[in-house]
Amino acid sequence: MRKPGLTMKRVSLPFRWKRSLPPHLGLAWLISCFGCATALAQAPQPTDTIRLAPVILLDTVSGDNSAFPVDRRRLGKVITRNMSEELLDAERLMSEDHFQEAVDLLLPLWDKQTQVTADDPIGSTLRRAYRGLKDYQGVQRVLQRQLAATNAEPFLLSELANLYFDSGQADSAQATLDRLIKFDPKDPQRHHLAADVYLRAGRTNEGMEVYRKARVALGDSVAFSEELARILEARREYAGAVSEYFRWLDAKPESRRTVQKQITSLIKIPEAAPQITAALRGIVIARPSHEYAHRLYGDLLMESGLTDSAFAEYRRADHLSDQPGGHRWFGIQRCLETGHYQVARDEAVAFLKDYPSYPEATQVHFALAKAELSLGHVAVAVGMLKALAAQMSNPNERAHVEFQIGDVYRTHTSDMDSAAAYFQKVVDAAGHPADKPTALIRLGEIALFHGNLPGADSAYQRASQEATALPQKEEAAYHQAELSFLSGSYDTCATRLKNLVRQFPRGFYVNDALEMSIILKENKDPMNWSLKRYSAGLLAIKRRMPDTALACFGQLAADSANSLADDAQLAIGRLYSDEAEYPQAVSAYRSLIARFPGSFLVPRVWAKLGDLYSGPLADPAQAKTAYQIILRDFKDSPLVEEARAHLQALPVP
């Protein structure tokens, strides 16, 4: 059991079960950061420069102290030693929070200025010093002097208006914003800056009014639709937001993907459904020739479970599209994602009849096969894929379909010989099939299934040699390390894992590699009794021998003092879950929580319980409790965001 003082969070078991932490987090991330920091520390540093916080560049050659244009948001500007010592000293003082000393240093310089500009370096630095003191009147004095010299520089006016709002001078702020806009009513940037000041001050109505008046001033009825849509969305005025998004889409057709993404995200908000339904229905009625009105209305109907009505809208959208088929294809994929397998199957069959030459027809065939598999029609799916492979003239494309056939045999049947035969076809195919390295890895897994560890090692080594894509290289490297673990070559395993983490610090298998490394480090001893039992359990899983695996893990879990007891108990729960024995899985998980309350596996177990209750056990109240415990008791867990998302999707108040 992991000790409470250990800082490394456990992530996943070293065999391929669903991970809970993104692969770029954890020790690998720290290693990569350390490497970058070391490289920077060792890099030669210039001897004639000083790196400080944001400063203003001065012309030190001509002696002219006018400022170059400066973006104050940028950091780390390089300053030569010949530049203004007073400004450098002021920057140093402010970096140490000595703002009053900085003001005392800069104020005489500011008073001597004869030519003030909007980007005056002394004025800009002095304003920051006053802000550090929270002396807003001082900031105002500097801004007003700069504005007197530059008349109506928009960014200075917006900063002054912000300052007035911050200090409670709303009338002065509004007058300043009126001045900002009236100086050039045809300048869209001025309207945007003014609205932004109002929104920052929490005055949403005034901000929206600025945008609406701007439309009149600019003679553009769709100007600022994106901004207004996002404001309305934040105010939960979803119908208005949808209308503005469509205005934006009409004005800028290239914004289609963004608009579609925004409205789709709104569709998934339960409270938004009535408003969005009314808005989209009205748009469809008013504009029957608008392709994306039908598409988005179809998306809404799909999310509501009205699949037949959704596909009616997708067909209308495809009829209006320059590239018909894309909307129905989306609907088929969405049906697979949401478990409407019969609808996906029927629509895929109809789609292939209507669009036999569709560019992604092969993917539609795969979707149809997935639907058949999900409906339990394994033989139908295999037969369909075999017929598809027979039609392929391109050897690489045919190999891809044959790989899918092998995977169906491997994952949905016990016919490993047929699976191996199709993977071997991919390996032996003419041309350069992209699936060849992965097919070799699958052949290694099938060798493991038969207990042929040398055969597995040979396949993995060849996959490593054949792989050119990094994900395939990483997968082959991981399986080689895992095989060392399963065969009891623990030193070799540790070396391979270390190399994998170094070579693929952000890879998909890094978390599993780190997990296995921790298990090795914490449990290696002269006898390796625990490691041998644990690796035997893992090998039994690979060989699809659940009873043997349960016996191995049960021996470890029975001894609460064993450091692998909690890992073994988690494995027992997962085995029961994989075998669809859900009550036994719940019992195993709850036993882990009760027996090992300090284990780093506990939040993951609560997540597993939540998944069972929200899924096959259909008990949303229990699922809610499980996810809430993660949010309440494990605030630092990487599972928090996932738990929050599951909570929002649960059909319980």
Order of alpha helices (4+ residues) and beta strands (2+ residues): alpha-beta-beta-alpha-alpha-alpha-alpha-alpha-alpha-alpha-alpha-alpha-alpha-alpha-alpha-alpha-alpha-alpha-alpha-alpha-alpha-alpha-alpha-alpha-alpha-alpha-alpha-alpha-alpha-alpha-alpha-alpha-alpha-alpha-alpha
